[in-house]
Amino acid sequence: MLNLILFGPPGSGKGTQSSRVACRYNLVHLSSGELFREEVRKGTKLGYQLASYMLKGLLVPDNMVLKKIYKAAIHHEDTTGIVFDGFPRTVNQAVLLDRFLNKKNIPVSIVFFMMVDEKELISRMMGRAEDSGRLDDNEEVILRRMDVYEKQTRPLRDYYQKQNKLSCISGMAPVKVVAERISSVIDNYLMKKEIIKLVAE
């Protein structure tokens, strides 16, 4: 089973690339953001709770995240693999995800860290706000999300680096180019069981 994680700062393209990877390798695309936004759209009790965090640019509490992710993942444990998009977002979530997957003997294979300059990130998110009308994409919330990312999500880089599962991918290129960079790492892993640590060109 090929289990992949794509993480990076808001606007780094992890959602776009996760979709492409899932399609190319016939994997399940599990997006925490989409799962949460769907709950908000449905107007459920959970959706109301989630919206209170998302609209402020804050991370959703671990207990809410884990319950939703585990419930979704359990339905796909017999597939060819899962692309975790936007999850985990804290080291604690990563530790608990490892326990969950290792217990089922389907551990994480590769973790992709999307590298994009801060100015480019802000530009992308502001453009996305105009195009999609996402409520959590406005300047104030964007800056807060960036701050939350630096404090709570960026430490995942060290966590997965210690496990020798991290591949750093430059996201400063057209979507198709970044997709090929990610695919080169996956193909190498499938052939040699080795992870390319950095792909910048």
Phi and psi in degrees as GROMACS dihedral restraints (atoms count N, CA, C in turn):
[ dihedral_restraints ]
;  ai    aj    ak    al  type     phi  dphi    fc
    3     4     5     6     1  -100.4    20    10
    4     5     6     7     1   103.5    20    10
    6     7     8     9     1  -106.0    20    10
    7     8     9    10     1   123.5    20    10
    9    10    11    12     1  -121.3    20    10
   10    11    12    13     1   149.7    20    10
   12    13    14    15     1  -125.4    20    10
   13    14    15    16     1   131.1    20    10
   15    16    17    18     1  -115.4    20    10
   16    17    18    19     1   122.2    20    10
   18    19    20    21     1  -139.4    20    10
   19    20    21    22     1   162.6    20    10
   21    22    23    24     1   167.2    20    10
   22    23    24    25     1   179.7    20    10
   24    25    26    27     1   -67.3    20    10
   25    26    27    28     1   162.4    20    10
   27    28    29    30     1   -55.9    20    10
   28    29    30    31     1   133.4    20    10
   30    31    32    33     1    87.2    20    10
   31    32    33    34     1     5.9    20    10
   33    34    35    36     1   -80.6    20    10
   34    35    36    37     1    -7.3    20    10
   36    37    38    39     1    95.0    20    10
   37    38    39    40     1    13.0    20    10
   39    40    41    42     1   -64.8    20    10
   40    41    42    43     1   -33.9    20    10
   42    43    44    45     1   -66.7    20    10
   43    44    45    46     1   -46.9    20    10
   45    46    47    48     1   -61.2    20    10
   46    47    48    49     1   -46.8    20    10
   48    49    50    51     1   -70.5    20    10
   49    50    51    52     1   -34.4    20    10
   51    52    53    54     1   -61.0    20    10
   52    53    54    55     1   -42.8    20    10
   54    55    56    57     1   -61.7    20    10
   55    56    57    58     1   -43.0    20    10
   57    58    59    60     1   -65.8    20    10
   58    59    60    61     1   -43.8    20    10
   60    61    62    63     1   -62.8    20    10
   61    62    63    64     1   -45.5    20    10
   63    64    65    66     1   -59.5    20    10
   64    65    66    67     1   -42.5    20    10
   66    67    68    69     1   -67.7    20    10
   67    68    69    70     1   -44.3    20    10
   69    70    71    72     1   -66.7    20    10
   70    71    72    73     1   -37.3    20    10
   72    73    74    75     1  -109.5    20    10
   73    74    75    76     1    12.4    20    10
   75    76    77    78     1    57.1    20    10
   76    77    78    79     1    49.4    20    10
   78    79    80    81     1  -110.2    20    10
   79    80    81    82     1   161.8    20    10
   81    82    83    84     1   -82.9    20    10
   82    83    84    85     1   129.0    20    10
   84    85    86    87     1   -94.0    20    10
   85    86    87    88     1   110.1    20    10
   87    88    89    90     1  -110.2    20    10
   88    89    90    91     1   100.5    20    10
   90    91    92    93     1  -102.4    20    10
   91    92    93    94     1   116.3    20    10
   93    94    95    96     1   -63.1    20    10
   94    95    96    97     1   -39.5    20    10
   96    97    98    99     1   -61.2    20    10
   97    98    99   100     1   -43.4    20    10
   99   100   101   102     1   -68.0    20    10
  100   101   102   103     1   -38.9    20    10
  102   103   104   105     1   -60.7    20    10
  103   104   105   106     1   -42.9    20    10
  105   106   107   108     1   -68.5    20    10
  106   107   108   109     1   -44.7    20    10
  108   109   110   111     1   -65.1    20    10
  109   110   111   112     1   -31.5    20    10
  111   112   113   114     1   -65.6    20    10
  112   113   114   115     1   -40.1    20    10
  114   115   116   117     1   -63.1    20    10
  115   116   117   118     1   -39.6    20    10
  117   118   119   120     1   -65.3    20    10
  118   119   120   121     1   -43.0    20    10
  120   121   122   123     1   -62.5    20    10
  121   122   123   124     1   -36.2    20    10
  123   124   125   126     1   -74.0    20    10
  124   125   126   127     1   -17.2    20    10
  126   127   128   129     1    72.3    20    10
  127   128   129   130     1    29.5    20    10
  129   130   131   132     1   -76.6    20    10
  130   131   132   133     1   168.9    20    10
  132   133   134   135     1   -60.6    20    10
  133   134   135   136     1   -42.8    20    10
  135   136   137   138     1   -63.5    20    10
  136   137   138   139     1   -41.1    20    10
  138   139   140   141     1   -59.9    20    10
  139   140   141   142     1   -39.6    20    10
  141   142   143   144     1   -63.5    20    10
  142   143   144   145     1   -42.3    20    10
  144   145   146   147     1   -65.9    20    10
  145   146   147   148     1   -42.8    20    10
  147   148   149   150     1   -63.1    20    10
  148   149   150   151     1   -42.2    20    10
  150   151   152   153     1   -60.0    20    10
  151   152   153   154     1   -34.8    20    10
  153   154   155   156     1   -63.7    20    10
  154   155   156   157     1   -28.0    20    10
  156   157   158   159     1   -87.7    20    10
  157   158   159   160     1   -45.9    20    10
  159   160   161   162     1   -62.8    20    10
  160   161   162   163     1   -40.2    20    10
  162   163   164   165     1   -68.9    20    10
  163   164   165   166     1   -16.8    20    10
  165   166   167   168     1   -98.7    20    10
  166   167   168   169     1    -2.1    20    10
  168   169   170   171     1    77.1    20    10
  169   170   171   172     1    19.4    20    10
  171   172   173   174     1   -98.7    20    10
  172   173   174   175     1   156.2    20    10
  174   175   176   177     1   -75.2    20    10
  175   176   177   178     1   142.3    20    10
  177   178   179   180     1   -70.8    20    10
  178   179   180   181     1   137.5    20    10
  180   181   182   183     1   -54.1    20    10
  181   182   183   184     1   146.5    20    10
  183   184   185   186     1   -53.7    20    10
  184   185   186   187     1   -42.0    20    10
  186   187   188   189     1   -62.8    20    10
  187   188   189   190     1   -37.0    20    10
  189   190   191   192     1   -70.0    20    10
  190   191   192   193     1   -43.9    20    10
  192   193   194   195     1   -63.7    20    10
  193   194   195   196     1   -52.3    20    10
  195   196   197   198     1   -61.6    20    10
  196   197   198   199     1   -41.5    20    10
  198   199   200   201     1   -60.9    20    10
  199   200   201   202     1   -43.9    20    10
  201   202   203   204     1   -69.6    20    10
  202   203   204   205     1   -43.7    20    10
  204   205   206   207     1   -67.8    20    10
  205   206   207   208     1   -46.5    20    10
  207   208   209   210     1   -61.3    20    10
  208   209   210   211     1   -41.0    20    10
  210   211   212   213     1   -62.8    20    10
  211   212   213   214     1   -38.4    20    10
  213   214   215   216     1   -74.4    20    10
  214   215   216   217     1   -42.4    20    10
  216   217   218   219     1   -67.2    20    10
  217   218   219   220     1   -34.8    20    10
  219   220   221   222     1   -61.1    20    10
  220   221   222   223     1   -26.5    20    10
  222   223   224   225     1   -78.8    20    10
  223   224   225   226     1    -9.3    20    10
  225   226   227   228     1  -121.7    20    10
  226   227   228   229     1    16.0    20    10
  228   229   230   231     1   -70.7    20    10
  229   230   231   232     1   -12.9    20    10
  231   232   233   234     1  -102.1    20    10
  232   233   234   235     1    11.8    20    10
  234   235   236   237     1   -89.6    20    10
  235   236   237   238     1  -178.2    20    10
  237   238   239   240     1   -73.2    20    10
  238   239   240   241     1   -16.7    20    10
  240   241   242   243     1   157.7    20    10
  241   242   243   244     1   172.5    20    10
  243   244   245   246     1  -130.4    20    10
  244   245   246   247     1   138.3    20    10
  246   247   248   249     1  -102.9    20    10
  247   248   249   250     1   112.7    20    10
  249   250   251   252     1   -87.4    20    10
  250   251   252   253     1   114.0    20    10
  252   253   254   255     1  -109.7    20    10
  253   254   255   256     1   114.0    20    10
  255   256   257   258     1    81.0    20    10
  256   257   258   259     1    13.2    20    10
  258   259   260   261     1  -150.1    20    10
  259   260   261   262     1   136.4    20    10
  261   262   263   264     1   -76.5    20    10
  262   263   264   265     1   162.7    20    10
  264   265   266   267     1  -119.2    20    10
  265   266   267   268     1    -2.1    20    10
  267   268   269   270     1  -138.8    20    10
  268   269   270   271     1   160.2    20    10
  270   271   272   273     1   -62.5    20    10
  271   272   273   274     1   -37.9    20    10
  273   274   275   276     1   -60.8    20    10
  274   275   276   277     1   -43.0    20    10
  276   277   278   279     1   -63.0    20    10
  277   278   279   280     1   -37.9    20    10
  279   280   281   282     1   -64.7    20    10
  280   281   282   283     1   -42.5    20    10
  282   283   284   285     1   -62.1    20    10
  283   284   285   286     1   -45.5    20    10
  285   286   287   288     1   -69.4    20    10
  286   287   288   289     1   -34.6    20    10
  288   289   290   291     1   -65.6    20    10
  289   290   291   292     1   -41.8    20    10
  291   292   293   294     1   -58.8    20    10
  292   293   294   295     1   -43.8    20    10
  294   295   296   297     1   -61.6    20    10
  295   296   297   298     1   -44.5    20    10
  297   298   299   300     1   -62.4    20    10
  298   299   300   301     1   -48.3    20    10
  300   301   302   303     1   -73.4    20    10
  301   302   303   304     1   -39.7    20    10
  303   304   305   306     1   -65.5    20    10
  304   305   306   307     1   -35.0    20    10
  306   307   308   309     1   -61.9    20    10
  307   308   309   310     1   -31.4    20    10
  309   310   311   312     1   -95.1    20    10
  310   311   312   313     1     4.2    20    10
  312   313   314   315     1    60.7    20    10
  313   314   315   316     1    37.3    20    10
  315   316   317   318     1  -132.7    20    10
  316   317   318   319     1    63.5    20    10
  318   319   320   321     1   -66.4    20    10
  319   320   321   322     1   166.0    20    10
  321   322   323   324     1   -64.1    20    10
  322   323   324   325     1   134.8    20    10
  324   325   326   327     1   -92.0    20    10
  325   326   327   328     1   -55.7    20    10
  327   328   329   330     1  -137.7    20    10
  328   329   330   331     1   142.4    20    10
  330   331   332   333     1  -118.2    20    10
  331   332   333   334     1   121.2    20    10
  333   334   335   336     1   -99.4    20    10
  334   335   336   337     1   126.0    20    10
  336   337   338   339     1  -104.4    20    10
  337   338   339   340     1   114.9    20    10
  339   340   341   342     1   -84.9    20    10
  340   341   342   343     1   119.0    20    10
  342   343   344   345     1  -103.7    20    10
  343   344   345   346     1   117.5    20    10
  345   346   347   348     1  -141.9    20    10
  346   347   348   349     1   139.5    20    10
  348   349   350   351     1   -62.9    20    10
  349   350   351   352     1   147.9    20    10
  351   352   353   354     1   -60.3    20    10
  352   353   354   355     1   -42.7    20    10
  354   355   356   357     1   -60.8    20    10
  355   356   357   358     1   -40.8    20    10
  357   358   359   360     1   -66.0    20    10
  358   359   360   361     1   -39.0    20    10
  360   361   362   363     1   -60.5    20    10
  361   362   363   364     1   -48.2    20    10
  363   364   365   366     1   -64.3    20    10
  364   365   366   367     1   -41.0    20    10
  366   367   368   369     1   -61.7    20    10
  367   368   369   370     1   -43.0    20    10
  369   370   371   372     1   -63.4    20    10
  370   371   372   373     1   -44.8    20    10
  372   373   374   375     1   -69.2    20    10
  373   374   375   376     1   -36.3    20    10
  375   376   377   378     1   -66.4    20    10
  376   377   378   379     1   -38.3    20    10
  378   379   380   381     1   -66.5    20    10
  379   380   381   382     1   -38.6    20    10
  381   382   383   384     1   -64.9    20    10
  382   383   384   385     1   -36.9    20    10
  384   385   386   387     1   -62.1    20    10
  385   386   387   388     1   -40.6    20    10
  387   388   389   390     1   -69.9    20    10
  388   389   390   391     1   -36.6    20    10
  390   391   392   393     1   -78.1    20    10
  391   392   393   394     1   -43.4    20    10
  393   394   395   396     1  -104.3    20    10
  394   395   396   397     1   -18.3    20    10
  396   397   398   399     1    71.7    20    10
  397   398   399   400     1    23.3    20    10
  399   400   401   402     1   -62.6    20    10
  400   401   402   403     1   130.3    20    10
  402   403   404   405     1   -67.9    20    10
  403   404   405   406     1   -22.9    20    10
  405   406   407   408     1   -94.0    20    10
  406   407   408   409     1    13.5    20    10
  408   409   410   411     1  -116.8    20    10
  409   410   411   412     1    79.8    20    10
  411   412   413   414     1  -137.0    20    10
  412   413   414   415     1   163.2    20    10
  414   415   416   417     1   -55.1    20    10
  415   416   417   418     1   -46.1    20    10
  417   418   419   420     1   -62.5    20    10
  418   419   420   421     1   -47.0    20    10
  420   421   422   423     1   -68.7    20    10
  421   422   423   424     1   -37.8    20    10
  423   424   425   426     1   -59.0    20    10
  424   425   426   427     1   -47.3    20    10
  426   427   428   429     1   -64.1    20    10
  427   428   429   430     1   -36.9    20    10
  429   430   431   432     1   -67.2    20    10
  430   431   432   433     1   -40.9    20    10
  432   433   434   435     1   -63.6    20    10
  433   434   435   436     1   -37.7    20    10
  435   436   437   438     1   -63.7    20    10
  436   437   438   439     1   -41.3    20    10
  438   439   440   441     1   -66.0    20    10
  439   440   441   442     1   -43.7    20    10
  441   442   443   444     1   -62.5    20    10
  442   443   444   445     1   -40.8    20    10
  444   445   446   447     1   -59.2    20    10
  445   446   447   448     1   -49.3    20    10
  447   448   449   450     1   -59.2    20    10
  448   449   450   451     1   -40.1    20    10
  450   451   452   453     1   -81.2    20    10
  451   452   453   454     1   -35.7    20    10
  453   454   455   456     1  -113.5    20    10
  454   455   456   457     1   -30.0    20    10
  456   457   458   459     1  -101.6    20    10
  457   458   459   460     1   -37.8    20    10
  459   460   461   462     1   -55.6    20    10
  460   461   462   463     1   -34.5    20    10
  462   463   464   465     1   -57.6    20    10
  463   464   465   466     1   -15.0    20    10
  465   466   467   468     1   -60.7    20    10
  466   467   468   469     1   -28.4    20    10
  468   469   470   471     1   -58.3    20    10
  469   470   471   472     1   -47.5    20    10
  471   472   473   474     1   -67.6    20    10
  472   473   474   475     1   -38.4    20    10
  474   475   476   477     1   -59.1    20    10
  475   476   477   478     1   -48.5    20    10
  477   478   479   480     1   -80.6    20    10
  478   479   480   481     1   -24.1    20    10
  480   481   482   483     1   -64.7    20    10
  481   482   483   484     1   -38.0    20    10
  483   484   485   486     1   -65.8    20    10
  484   485   486   487     1   -24.4    20    10
  486   487   488   489     1   -88.4    20    10
  487   488   489   490     1    -1.4    20    10
  489   490   491   492     1    58.6    20    10
  490   491   492   493     1    37.2    20    10
  492   493   494   495     1  -115.7    20    10
  493   494   495   496     1     1.3    20    10
  495   496   497   498     1   -91.2    20    10
  496   497   498   499     1   134.7    20    10
  498   499   500   501     1  -126.8    20    10
  499   500   501   502     1   119.4    20    10
  501   502   503   504     1   -90.5    20    10
  502   503   504   505     1   123.3    20    10
  504   505   506   507     1  -117.2    20    10
  505   506   507   508     1   126.2    20    10
  507   508   509   510     1   -72.2    20    10
  508   509   510   511     1   123.9    20    10
  510   511   512   513     1   -99.5    20    10
  511   512   513   514     1    11.3    20    10
  513   514   515   516     1   -88.6    20    10
  514   515   516   517     1    62.3    20    10
  516   517   518   519     1  -162.3    20    10
  517   518   519   520     1   167.8    20    10
  519   520   521   522     1   -57.0    20    10
  520   521   522   523     1   154.1    20    10
  522   523   524   525     1   -52.0    20    10
  523   524   525   526     1   -45.1    20    10
  525   526   527   528     1   -63.7    20    10
  526   527   528   529     1   -37.1    20    10
  528   529   530   531     1   -67.1    20    10
  529   530   531   532     1   -44.7    20    10
  531   532   533   534     1   -62.9    20    10
  532   533   534   535     1   -39.7    20    10
  534   535   536   537     1   -60.6    20    10
  535   536   537   538     1   -39.8    20    10
  537   538   539   540     1   -68.5    20    10
  538   539   540   541     1   -34.7    20    10
  540   541   542   543     1   -62.6    20    10
  541   542   543   544     1   -44.5    20    10
  543   544   545   546     1   -65.5    20    10
  544   545   546   547     1   -42.5    20    10
  546   547   548   549     1   -63.7    20    10
  547   548   549   550     1   -34.5    20    10
  549   550   551   552     1   -63.2    20    10
  550   551   552   553     1   -35.2    20    10
  552   553   554   555     1   -71.2    20    10
  553   554   555   556     1   -43.9    20    10
  555   556   557   558     1   -64.1    20    10
  556   557   558   559     1   -45.7    20    10
  558   559   560   561     1   -61.9    20    10
  559   560   561   562     1   -41.3    20    10
  561   562   563   564     1   -63.4    20    10
  562   563   564   565     1   -40.3    20    10
  564   565   566   567     1   -65.0    20    10
  565   566   567   568     1   -43.3    20    10
  567   568   569   570     1   -64.7    20    10
  568   569   570   571     1   -32.7    20    10
  570   571   572   573     1   -84.7    20    10
  571   572   573   574     1   -40.7    20    10
  573   574   575   576     1  -118.2    20    10
  574   575   576   577     1    -7.0    20    10
  576   577   578   579     1    58.8    20    10
  577   578   579   580     1    30.9    20    10
  579   580   581   582     1  -119.9    20    10
  580   581   582   583     1   147.0    20    10
  582   583   584   585     1  -109.0    20    10
  583   584   585   586     1   124.4    20    10
  585   586   587   588     1   -73.7    20    10
  586   587   588   589     1   123.2    20    10
  588   589   590   591     1   -74.8    20    10
  589   590   591   592     1   -31.0    20    10
  591   592   593   594     1  -146.0    20    10
  592   593   594   595     1   129.6    20    10
  594   595   596   597     1  -130.1    20    10
  595   596   597   598     1   103.8    20    10
  597   598   599   600     1  -113.6    20    10
  598   599   600   601     1    -9.8    20    10
